[in-house]
Amino acid sequence: MQWSIPVGTVKGTVIRIHLTFVLLLVWIGTTHYARGGRQDAIEGLLFIILLFACVLLHEFGHVFAARRYGIKTPDITLLPIGGVAQMERIPEKPSEELVVALAGPAVNVVIALVLALVLGGLPALGAGLNIEKPGVSLLERLAWVNVSLVLFNLIPAFPMDGGRVLRALLALRLGHARATRIAAGVGQVVAFALGAAGLFGNPVLIFIALFVYMGAASEGAAAGVREASRSLTAADAAVTRFEALSPTATIEDAVERLLRTSQHDFPVVDGAGRLRGVVTRTGMIGALRATGPGTPVLDVMRRDIPTVGTGQPLEDAVRLMQDGSLPAVGVVDTDGRLVGLVTPENLGELMMVQALRSKPPPRPASPPPGPSASPWTR
């Protein structure tokens, strides 16, 4: 994820902190210092750090549960709104998705129980309703925060865990695609309910409603892409007419093609027809500003472009592009020569066409009734 800083690695999963999270810490420290001085600022920062440590453990609950089913998680990013675990894929067996979805809240249940044992019982409800007050014990606040995390994450709406639990339970009878559509619809209804409640009460609920609505819509669209891509090969979705650059080309050559064609990204292909990398429009502009038009494309191109075979399922290419960071996936023949590119743009167009093809044609409009025949007409 862009604007994030790696701070460590656990079992192959990189932990990243988004810069907006750093801004949150600055804001928390500043407001607490203005309210109660240095000690209040320290307590406020300590609380928010421990809170996000619980969020991080929640995400690792998902990570280790997914690992049981052979699903890797390259990284976890901490944002002001919580944690995001970037899994290679979402488990589509209902039983597996159910386990992975419940693993995160289960971690918070365990943390709350441990804190309750340490405190001699669950703290009074007032501690949970006044977590901002410095007079409330830090451990009491953490115990209620973990209870809140469980309840919030089990709301039956994407992208919360409750949305995935609902989909898994529905998929046991209805199949993954239909279950996703229903769960996404439920999530959007929940979003409207939260937004309406926010209009008459807490404005924060409006922000949460937008987050839930976009998450539900995104999950529904992603599931539709996965479903449609299963019946197609990478060659079916590849752009086969494209301009390529040689390894000896310069940024000036790339810019000339950028202006002459409708392409935004250009593959760099060697003499044997093999993909060496891709020069993006962003890379060209950056190179023009920094080093000038004579910069070799080999110095600018992205080298982390994966490839798939022409006969591989399109789903494989979709999975590679799911995090949104790749400009394209190369499609190669049996000899490893580049024959096409799958890009997010043409993939979106293909999905739109597939959706339109699957709809029944509209029924022709009935002609307007003509004048009735007169019985006196001869």
N, C-alpha and C positions, 0 to 999 in steps of 0.2 A: 504494500500500500504506500502511495506517495506521501511525503512529509512525515515519515515515521523513522524513528531511530532504533536500531537493534541494541538491546541491552543485555542479552544473554541467550543461551540455548539450553533446552532441557530435552534430552532424548531425541534429538534431531529436529525439534520444533523451536524456531527462533521467536523470542519474545521481543516485540517492538512497542515503543511508546510513541503515539502520535503527538505532533507538536502542539495540537490543541489541548492535549492532556496537560502538557507543561504549562500552558496558559491558564488552565483551570487551577493548577496548584498555586500559581502566582496570584490569581484572583482570591482564592481561599485564604492564602496567607495575608494578603493585603487587607481584606475585609475583617478578618479576625483580629489583626493587629490594631486596626482603627477602632474596633469595638472594645477590646480588652487588653491591648498591649502585647508584649512579647510572649508571655506565657500562654495567652489565649491563641495566638498565632501558631505556636508550637503544637498545642493540643489539637487545633483544627487541622493542621497538616498531617499530624500523626493519625488522626481518625480517617481522613480521606485516603491516606496511603494504605492503612489496614483494610479499609473498605474495598479498595481495588485489588488488594492481595486476595481477598475472598472472591472477587470477580475472576481473578486469574485462576484460582483453584477451581472455580466453577467451570471455566473453559477447559482446563486440563482434565476434568471429569469427562467431558465430551471427547477429548483427544485420546485418552487411554481406552475408552470404550470403543471408539472407532478403530483403534489399532488392533483390537481383537478380531476385526473383520477384514484386516489387510488394508485399511484406509489410512494413508499418511496425512499429517497436518503440517505443512511447511512452516506456517507461522501463526502467531496470535498477536493481534494489535490491540492495545488498550486505548480507548477513546473516552472522551468525557461522558458519553452515553452508555459505556460499558465495554465489554470485550468482544472481539470478532475473531473466531477461529476459522482460518482459511483451509478447509479440507479439500483433498484432491477430488473427491466426489461425495455425493450424498447417498447413503445406503438406501437401496430401493426395496429390499426385502422388508416387509412391515415389521417383523420381529426385531431385525437389526436396527432399523430406524427408531423403534420404540426404546430399545436399550440405550442407544446413543443419546437420544433426546432427554431421557430421564436421568442420565448419569450426571449432568450438570447440576440440576436442582437437588439431587441426592447428596452431592458434596456439601451444599449449603445446609441441608437438614443435619448432616453429621456435625458441621461446625457449630450450628445453633445448639445441638444437644450437648456437645462438649462444653460450650460456654455455660449452658444451663447447669451442668454438673459442677463446674467450677464455682458458679455463683450460688449454688444450693437451690436451684429452681429457676424457672423462667421469670425474668424480671417483670415488674408491673407494666401494664399497657402504657402508662404515662411515659415510660422511658422510650418506648417506640414512637410515641407521638411527639416527642420533644428531643429528637436526636441532635438538634443544633445547640441545645442549651449546654454550656460547659459544666453546669452543676451535676449533670447526669453522668454516671460512671461510664468510662470508655467501654468496658466489657459488656455492660448492659445495652449500650447503644449498638454494639457490634452484633449481639445476640438477636436483637430485633431487626437489624438490617438484613441479616441472613434469612430470617423468616419472611421479610418483605421481598427479598430476591426470589425466594421459592414461589411466593404467591404471584409476583409480577411475571415471572418467566413461564408460569403455567397458564397464563391467559391464552385461550384457544385462538391465537392469531399469529400468522407469520410476521416478523421473523423470530418471534419468541419460541421457546421450546414447546409451549403448549400447542402451537400450531402444528408442529411436527408430530407431537403425540396424537393430536386429532387425526392428521393425515394417516399415520400408521394404523390407527384403529379402524378408520374407514377403509383403508386399502386391504385389510384382511378379507373384506367381502366385495369391495367394488373395484379393485385394481388401482394401481398407482396414479394413472392419469386422471381418472374421474375423482378419486379421493383428493388429489391436489386441487382440482377445480372447485370442489365443494369447500375444502379447508380455506382456500384463498378467498372465496366468497364470504365465508363466516368471518374471516379476518377483516375484510372491508366493512362488514356490518359492525363489528366491534369498534373499528376505527371511527365510524360515524357516531356511534354511541359515546365514545370517549370525547370526541370533538364537541358534541352537543353538551355533555356535562361540563366541559371546559368553558363554554360560553357563559354558563351560569355559576361558575365557581372558580376552580383553580385554572389559570391560563396555561400552566405547564401541561395540562391534559391535552390541549390543542396541539402542542409540539409532539407529544407522544402519539396522538392520533395520526398526525402526518407521517411519522416514522412507521407506524403499524400499517397504514394504508399503502405506502410505497413498498414496504416489505412484502405485503400480501400480493400486490400487483406484480412485483418483480419475481416472486416465487412462482406465481401462476404462469408468467411468460416464459421463465426458464424451463419449467416442466413441459410446456408446449413445445419448446425447441427440442428438448431431449426426446420427447415422444416422436416428433416428426423426423428427427435425424436418424432414428433407428432403422427406418426403411430405405435410407439412401446411403450411397457410398461417398467418399471424399471427392471422387471425380465428378459426381452429380452436382456438387455445389461449387466446384473450383472455377475461378476465372482463368480461361486458357489463352486469352488474347491480352498480352501485357508487354510493356516495354521493359527490357532488362539492361543492366549495366555490366560492363566487363570489370574485372579487378583492377585494370589500369585506368579506369575512368576517374574523373575529378568531380568535385561538387558543381563546377560550371556545367559539365555534361548532364548531371542530374537535374539541375535547374532548368536547362533547356528542354528536357523532356517533361518536366513539371508544367511548364508554360504551354507546351505543344499538345499535351494529352490531358485526359481527365483523371489520370492516376495521381495518387498522393504519396504512395510508397513504391519503391523500386527494388526488385531483387537484384542482387549481385551474383552473377553466374559465371563460373570459370569455363575454360575451353572444352571441358568434358561434359558441360551441361549441368553440373552440380551446384546446388545452392550454397553460397558462401555467407550470405547475410542479407539484410534488408536495410536500405537507406530510407528513413522516414522524412516527411516534410519538416517536422520539428527539428530533426537532426541537420537537415540542409540549412535551415534558417540560422540555427546556432553556429554552424561552421562558417557560414558567410560572414556573420558578425565577428567571430573570434579569430579565424585563420584565413579567410578569404576564399575566392572561387577556385583557386588552384589546389585546394586540399584534396588528397586522395580519398576516394569513397571508402577504402579499406580502413581509414582512420576514424570514420564517422558511423559506419554501418553497425546495426545491431547484429551480433553474432549468435544470440540465443534463440534463433528461430527454429522450432522443431519441424519435422516433416512426417508425413503419413503416406502410405502407399495408396495407389489409385483405387484398389479394391477394398481398402479398409472402411469400416463403417464411419459415416460422417460424425457419429457420436464421439468417436475418438478425437477428432479435430475440435469439436465443440468443448469437450472436457479440457483440452489444452488451453483454450481461449477463455475459460469461464471466469478467470480473475480480471479480465479486461486489460491486461498489461501488454499483450502481444499484438503487433500490427497485422500479423498474418501467420498462417501455417502453410508450409510448402507441401505440395502434392507431387510425389515422385513416382516414376515408373519402376519396373523391376530392375533396371540397370542403375537406378539412383539419379536419373536425370530429372530436372524440374520440368513438369508439364502443366502446372497450374498453381494457383494460390487461393486459399480460403481466407477471406477477410471478414471482419465483423459486418461491414456494409453489405457485401453480397450475400452473407449468411442471413441477415435480416430480410433482405429482399426475397430470398428463396423461401423463407418461412412465411412471408406474407402471401406469396403466390400459392404455396401449398395450402394455406388456410382458405384462400379463395377457391381453389380447386375442389376442396372437400365440401364446400357448401353446395346445396342443390340449386340449380338454375331457377331464377324467379319465374313464376307462372305468368304467362302472357295475359295482359289485361283483356277482359271481355269487351267486345265491341259494343258501343252504345246501341241501345235498342232503336231500331228504325221505326218509321211510321207504320202503324198496323194497316194491313191490306183492307181496302174498302170492299164490302160485299157487293157494291154496285159497279165495281170496275169490271169491264168486259175485256 
